[in-house]
Amino acid sequence: MRILVTGGAGYIGSVMVRMLLSRGHEVLVFDDLSRGHRNALPDTPLDVGNLTSLEDITKTCQSFMPEACMHFAAHSLVDESVRDPLKYIRENPVGSLNLIRALCESGCRNLVFSSTCAVYGIPEKVPITEDEKTTPINPYGVSKLLVENALVELAKRDVLKFVSLRYFNAAGADVENDLGEDHNPETHLIPRVIKAALGIEPEAVIYGDDYPTKDGTCIRDYIHVSDLCEAHILALEHILKGGDSIFLNLGNGNGFSVREVIDAVRRASGVDFPVRVDRRREGDPPILVASAQKTRTVLGWKPILTHIDQIVESAWIWHSRHPHGYGD
Ligand code: UDP
């Protein structure tokens, strides 16, 4: 099948591209390379462009004529969204709406959308189910919710079919295919702590230890990037089989605190390193843990690398082999 992957040069997108190619699909990546890496895509066709340009994405869709799209391209950093809300609120929805228009004009109506648990804000119930209220507490979550709301209306009017996957914390590396997480600057917990273990950073930093959690640090649900990508394949099959347009959580249902993640990096690396407690990072809910029961039931999804040690170890292997990331 011809599948357009926006943001396919990024961390999750590049693992997805490799998986799609290994299953025999024809893939075209659309990426502006602002955060993605050409080196993560050996030999994969790539159109360099930005989704905020309707012209760029229309040209791509008209020449490739995709049958389905997996849409990863977006700004996705909570703290950046707090500092620059307009960038998120404008560019994430505008990019997605341009993409949808270009897809529809080329006759493609099947979309797997990368959403986020940030749409829930501070949940009333944990683990979080998909019917939890959506009241985001940061502009990133708002920007993804705006797109989700548009998708609901468009699906209702038969413009397209979608699965919106609400990611919890994607982590780990595709060790087999040598693909990992390389952001500049790096803001995510696991790679940042690994950089402290590698001596690239002087210390690991905990953003707040006064949250109402067991050890005072934030709790998140870490999901291995390969399990996450496998869910995208199943989500696409769901739409193609005539399944309903739907929102699904992607997490493991296990929460780990920042301190527990730091301990897992110590175990994986065998290195002790300094840890400093800093103030809270704005926009961070204390606890985000998924119920992925619906995803398992609807898609038949069975994540494999569910233990925090497996997730952290794969990240450790990739970072220790690539201390400077993709080097581009
Ligand atoms: N965090 C931390 N130190 C860091 C990076 C992140 O304490 O160097 C915390 C952050 O405040 C959050 C959790 O780790 O509670 C996960 O953050 P990350 O940026 O990895 O993912 P997010 O939950 O923002 O998507």
Residues whose N, C-alpha, C, O or C-beta is under 5 A from the ligand:
A	BS01	UDP	V78 T187 H188 L189 I190 R192 V205 I206 Y207 C218 R220 V258 R281 D284
